Amino acid sequence: MKKRHAQHAISDDEQIPRYAYVLGNVPASVADKAYAAAFSRLSTSQRQEIVGRLGSQLPFAPQEAASVDPEAFAVLMRDLRSRDAVVRLKGAGALAAAFVASPPIAAYFSVGAGSVTLDQQPPWLHALAGHETAPIDGGRTHHGKGVDSGMWYG
């Protein structure tokens, strides 16, 4: 039986860098889908709070639909100023966690183009994609004495 590492709660201070890492490693089309999926997982009050706080940080007011419609929120997040502002918002950890754990992100790293580079990704991303991280030999290589190469030459 395999031992599993105990899961621990991830703080907002850890969620934001994970969000930024994933955002920097997925194409815009995947990010759009992940923003919509993440936003739809939040409660109505969380949605309104995030969009309201974003509005106070941005030089433009987000459309009212952005606080209700996940697709409109994804469009708002295409703007780099919105992405910059969201990481500085209090309570953005819930959005960051939902973004990282969203089905589009998991699919990108498990069966999409991101699966090609999964071995170079951090272990927490392996877990997200359902890929178990193991040592190179998985503990199965027998480390014996080896072959006596002295008898092979002529």
DODREN-999099 format. One record per residue (C-alpha): residue number from 1; residue in three letters; x, y, z. Coordinates in Angstrom, 2 decimals, decimal comma. Each point is the difference from the previous one (the first is absolute). Last residue first. Example, Ala and Ser with C-alpha at 12.3 -4.5 7.8 and 13.67 -1.06 7.14 Angstrom:
% residues 2
<pos->2 code->Ser X->13,67 Y->-1,06 Z->7,14>
<pos->1 code->Ala X->-1,37 Y->-3,44 Z->0,66>
This chain:
% residues 154
<pos->154 code->Gly X->40,66 Y->-10,06 Z->-25,40>
<pos->153 code->Tyr X->-2,19 Y->2,18 Z->1,87>
<pos->152 code->Trp X->-3,22 Y->-1,04 Z->1,71>
<pos->151 code->Met X->1,38 Y->-1,60 Z->3,18>
<pos->150 code->Gly X->0,99 Y->3,28 Z->1,63>
<pos->149 code->Ser X->-3,51 Y->1,44 Z->-0,39>
<pos->148 code->Asp X->-1,15 Y->-1,65 Z->3,20>
<pos->147 code->Val X->-3,69 Y->0,85 Z->-0,20>
<pos->146 code->Gly X->-1,68 Y->1,80 Z->2,85>
<pos->145 code->Lys X->0,29 Y->-0,32 Z->3,77>
<pos->144 code->Gly X->-3,72 Y->0,37 Z->0,53>
<pos->143 code->His X->-2,22 Y->3,00 Z->0,25>
<pos->142 code->His X->-3,31 Y->-1,55 Z->-0,80>
<pos->141 code->Thr X->-2,23 Y->2,52 Z->-1,67>
<pos->140 code->Arg X->-3,56 Y->-0,05 Z->1,30>
<pos->139 code->Gly X->-0,03 Y->3,12 Z->2,17>
<pos->138 code->Gly X->-2,06 Y->1,91 Z->-2,55>
<pos->137 code->Asp X->3,05 Y->0,12 Z->-2,26>
<pos->136 code->Ile X->-0,31 Y->3,69 Z->-0,80>
<pos->135 code->Pro X->-1,54 Y->0,91 Z->3,36>
<pos->134 code->Ala X->-3,76 Y->0,36 Z->-0,02>
<pos->133 code->Thr X->-2,54 Y->2,73 Z->-0,67>
<pos->132 code->Glu X->-3,47 Y->-1,31 Z->-0,54>
<pos->131 code->His X->-1,91 Y->1,64 Z->-2,83>
<pos->130 code->Gly X->-3,60 Y->0,94 Z->0,66>
<pos->129 code->Ala X->0,38 Y->3,36 Z->-1,78>
<pos->128 code->Leu X->-0,43 Y->1,90 Z->3,25>
<pos->127 code->Ala X->2,46 Y->-2,31 Z->1,74>
<pos->126 code->His X->2,60 Y->0,64 Z->-2,68>
<pos->125 code->Leu X->-0,62 Y->3,74 Z->0,41>
<pos->124 code->Trp X->0,79 Y->-0,25 Z->3,70>
<pos->123 code->Pro X->3,22 Y->-1,81 Z->-0,93>
<pos->122 code->Pro X->1,36 Y->3,00 Z->-1,98>
<pos->121 code->Gln X->0,23 Y->-0,31 Z->-3,81>
<pos->120 code->Gln X->2,92 Y->-1,42 Z->-2,00>
<pos->119 code->Asp X->-1,55 Y->-3,47 Z->-0,24>
<pos->118 code->Leu X->-3,26 Y->1,61 Z->-1,11>
<pos->117 code->Thr X->1,57 Y->1,48 Z->-3,13>
<pos->116 code->Val X->-1,84 Y->-2,16 Z->-2,54>
<pos->115 code->Ser X->-3,13 Y->0,02 Z->2,16>
<pos->114 code->Gly X->-0,25 Y->3,74 Z->-0,59>
<pos->113 code->Ala X->-1,13 Y->-0,61 Z->-3,58>
<pos->112 code->Gly X->-3,20 Y->-1,59 Z->1,21>
<pos->111 code->Val X->-0,66 Y->-3,31 Z->1,74>
<pos->110 code->Ser X->0,92 Y->0,55 Z->3,67>
<pos->109 code->Phe X->1,42 Y->3,53 Z->0,07>
<pos->108 code->Tyr X->-2,60 Y->1,63 Z->-2,24>
<pos->107 code->Ala X->-2,80 Y->-2,13 Z->1,47>
<pos->106 code->Ala X->0,81 Y->1,08 Z->3,55>
<pos->105 code->Ile X->0,08 Y->3,64 Z->-1,10>
<pos->104 code->Pro X->-3,32 Y->-0,26 Z->-1,86>
<pos->103 code->Pro X->-1,58 Y->-1,91 Z->2,95>
<pos->102 code->Ser X->0,78 Y->2,75 Z->2,51>
<pos->101 code->Ala X->2,39 Y->-0,69 Z->2,88>
<pos->100 code->Val X->2,33 Y->2,91 Z->-0,79>
<pos->99 code->Phe X->-2,87 Y->2,41 Z->-0,68>
<pos->98 code->Ala X->-1,99 Y->-1,09 Z->3,07>
<pos->97 code->Ala X->3,06 Y->0,50 Z->2,20>
<pos->96 code->Ala X->0,68 Y->3,45 Z->-1,48>
<pos->95 code->Leu X->-3,65 Y->1,03 Z->0,39>
<pos->94 code->Ala X->-0,02 Y->-1,10 Z->3,63>
<pos->93 code->Gly X->3,38 Y->1,62 Z->0,61>
<pos->92 code->Ala X->-1,29 Y->3,35 Z->-1,26>
<pos->91 code->Gly X->-1,31 Y->0,79 Z->3,48>
<pos->90 code->Lys X->1,85 Y->3,29 Z->0,30>
<pos->89 code->Leu X->0,81 Y->1,18 Z->-3,48>
<pos->88 code->Arg X->3,62 Y->0,33 Z->-1,10>
<pos->87 code->Val X->-0,06 Y->-2,95 Z->-2,40>
<pos->86 code->Val X->-3,18 Y->1,37 Z->-1,57>
<pos->85 code->Ala X->1,56 Y->3,36 Z->-0,86>
<pos->84 code->Asp X->2,72 Y->-1,40 Z->-2,27>
<pos->83 code->Arg X->-2,45 Y->-2,22 Z->-1,83>
<pos->82 code->Ser X->-2,40 Y->2,91 Z->-0,45>
<pos->81 code->Arg X->2,80 Y->2,24 Z->-1,27>
<pos->80 code->Leu X->1,02 Y->-2,74 Z->-2,43>
<pos->79 code->Asp X->-3,45 Y->0,06 Z->-1,61>
<pos->78 code->Arg X->-1,14 Y->-3,51 Z->-0,91>
<pos->77 code->Met X->-1,52 Y->-0,18 Z->3,49>
<pos->76 code->Leu X->-2,99 Y->2,12 Z->-1,04>
<pos->75 code->Val X->-0,78 Y->-2,49 Z->-2,80>
<pos->74 code->Ala X->0,09 Y->-2,85 Z->2,52>
<pos->73 code->Phe X->-2,38 Y->1,97 Z->2,25>
<pos->72 code->Ala X->-2,41 Y->0,39 Z->-2,93>
<pos->71 code->Glu X->0,11 Y->-3,76 Z->-0,53>
<pos->70 code->Pro X->-0,64 Y->-0,65 Z->3,70>
<pos->69 code->Asp X->-3,12 Y->2,23 Z->-0,05>
<pos->68 code->Val X->-1,10 Y->1,64 Z->3,24>
<pos->67 code->Ser X->2,65 Y->2,47 Z->1,13>
<pos->66 code->Ala X->1,29 Y->0,49 Z->-3,55>
<pos->65 code->Ala X->-3,52 Y->0,85 Z->-1,20>
<pos->64 code->Glu X->0,29 Y->3,38 Z->1,75>
<pos->63 code->Gln X->2,75 Y->0,99 Z->-2,40>
<pos->62 code->Pro X->3,27 Y->0,69 Z->1,78>
<pos->61 code->Ala X->0,66 Y->3,67 Z->0,78>
<pos->60 code->Phe X->3,17 Y->1,44 Z->-1,49>
<pos->59 code->Pro X->3,25 Y->1,20 Z->1,59>
<pos->58 code->Leu X->0,06 Y->-3,24 Z->2,01>
<pos->57 code->Gln X->0,50 Y->-0,53 Z->3,73>
<pos->56 code->Ser X->-3,49 Y->1,04 Z->1,20>
<pos->55 code->Gly X->-1,62 Y->-2,08 Z->-2,71>
<pos->54 code->Leu X->2,05 Y->-3,01 Z->1,03>
<pos->53 code->Arg X->-1,41 Y->0,28 Z->3,50>
<pos->52 code->Gly X->-3,54 Y->-0,02 Z->-1,35>
<pos->51 code->Val X->0,79 Y->-2,89 Z->-2,36>
<pos->50 code->Ile X->1,44 Y->-2,04 Z->2,88>
<pos->49 code->Glu X->-2,84 Y->0,84 Z->2,41>
<pos->48 code->Gln X->-2,71 Y->-0,70 Z->-2,54>
<pos->47 code->Arg X->1,46 Y->-3,40 Z->-0,82>
<pos->46 code->Gln X->0,52 Y->-0,90 Z->3,66>
<pos->45 code->Ser X->-3,61 Y->0,97 Z->0,77>
<pos->44 code->Thr X->-1,31 Y->-2,13 Z->-2,85>
<pos->43 code->Ser X->2,01 Y->-2,99 Z->1,21>
<pos->42 code->Leu X->3,08 Y->-1,04 Z->-1,93>
<pos->41 code->Arg X->0,08 Y->-3,09 Z->-2,24>
<pos->40 code->Ser X->-1,22 Y->2,00 Z->-3,04>
<pos->39 code->Phe X->3,00 Y->2,30 Z->0,33>
<pos->38 code->Ala X->2,41 Y->-2,91 Z->-0,15>
<pos->37 code->Ala X->-1,62 Y->-1,48 Z->-3,11>
<pos->36 code->Ala X->-0,08 Y->3,36 Z->-1,80>
<pos->35 code->Tyr X->3,58 Y->0,78 Z->0,98>
<pos->34 code->Ala X->1,11 Y->-3,50 Z->-1,05>
<pos->33 code->Lys X->-1,67 Y->0,31 Z->-3,41>
<pos->32 code->Asp X->1,71 Y->3,32 Z->-0,64>
<pos->31 code->Ala X->3,34 Y->-1,38 Z->1,27>
<pos->30 code->Val X->-0,27 Y->-2,94 Z->-2,41>
<pos->29 code->Ser X->-0,52 Y->2,36 Z->-2,95>
<pos->28 code->Ala X->2,82 Y->2,25 Z->1,21>
<pos->27 code->Pro X->2,51 Y->-2,86 Z->-0,12>
<pos->26 code->Val X->1,24 Y->-1,51 Z->3,28>
<pos->25 code->Asn X->3,33 Y->0,37 Z->1,78>
<pos->24 code->Gly X->-0,08 Y->3,56 Z->1,33>
<pos->23 code->Leu X->-3,49 Y->-0,46 Z->1,39>
<pos->22 code->Val X->1,14 Y->-3,18 Z->1,74>
<pos->21 code->Tyr X->2,88 Y->1,79 Z->1,72>
<pos->20 code->Ala X->-2,12 Y->3,03 Z->0,92>
<pos->19 code->Tyr X->-2,68 Y->-2,23 Z->1,52>
<pos->18 code->Arg X->2,61 Y->-1,94 Z->1,93>
<pos->17 code->Pro X->1,52 Y->3,28 Z->1,22>
<pos->16 code->Ile X->-3,48 Y->1,18 Z->1,14>
<pos->15 code->Gln X->-0,92 Y->-3,25 Z->1,73>
<pos->14 code->Glu X->3,05 Y->-0,12 Z->2,29>
<pos->13 code->Asp X->-0,62 Y->3,35 Z->1,76>
<pos->12 code->Asp X->-3,71 Y->-0,78 Z->-0,12>
<pos->11 code->Ser X->0,76 Y->-2,99 Z->2,20>
<pos->10 code->Ile X->-0,07 Y->-3,62 Z->-1,12>
<pos->9 code->Ala X->-1,73 Y->-2,41 Z->2,33>
<pos->8 code->His X->1,97 Y->-3,15 Z->0,54>
<pos->7 code->Gln X->-0,38 Y->-3,35 Z->-1,68>
<pos->6 code->Ala X->1,71 Y->-2,86 Z->1,78>
<pos->5 code->His X->2,54 Y->-1,78 Z->-2,16>
<pos->4 code->Arg X->-1,26 Y->-3,31 Z->-1,23>
<pos->3 code->Lys X->1,63 Y->-3,26 Z->0,95>
<pos->2 code->Lys X->-0,36 Y->-2,74 Z->-2,55>
<pos->1 code->Met X->-1,36 Y->-3,41 Z->0,98>
